[in-house]
Amino acid sequence: MPLQQQKKIKLSVANRRTKWAPFWAVLRKFGTGYRTHPSTITKQRRHWRRTKLNIKPRRMAKKHLG
């Protein structure tokens, strides 16, 4: 698998962990009278400029060693 494709797969997995909670999850957790943003429930925070994932390519066997 090419390195670029590995990176995209890892980014998509990490993106699934940063989704905001749906609005009804806020109601279920805090109750009806409590208005808060759905991102307060999400643990993983990421921003394209603020925090990077630092994805490194997988270690490959050196071709010249046989």
C-alpha positions, -999 to 999 in steps of 0.1 A, spaced: 0 0 0 14 34 -9 25 57 19 0 84 8 -29 59 11 -18 48 46 -18 85 57 -53 90 44 -66 59 62 -50 70 95 -65 105 91 -100 91 85 -97 69 116 -86 99 137 -114 120 122 -140 95 134 -128 101 170 -133 139 169 -169 141 158 -192 162 179 -219 145 198 -254 147 184 -277 172 200 -299 146 217 -268 132 235 -265 166 253 -301 163 264 -295 127 276 -264 136 295 -273 170 310 -311 171 310 -337 193 292 -330 226 310 -292 226 302 -280 242 270 -244 234 261 -225 228 229 -223 192 217 -185 195 215 -183 195 253 -190 157 253 -163 149 227 -129 140 243 -106 143 213 -101 178 201 -83 186 169 -79 216 146 -61 217 113 -39 246 125 -36 241 162 -27 205 167 -12 180 143 -13 142 143 23 137 132 16 106 112 48 88 103 51 63 75 53 26 83 89 12 85 98 -4 52 125 -31 47 156 -17 31 158 -29 -5 196 -29 -8 201 -54 20 184 -82 2 
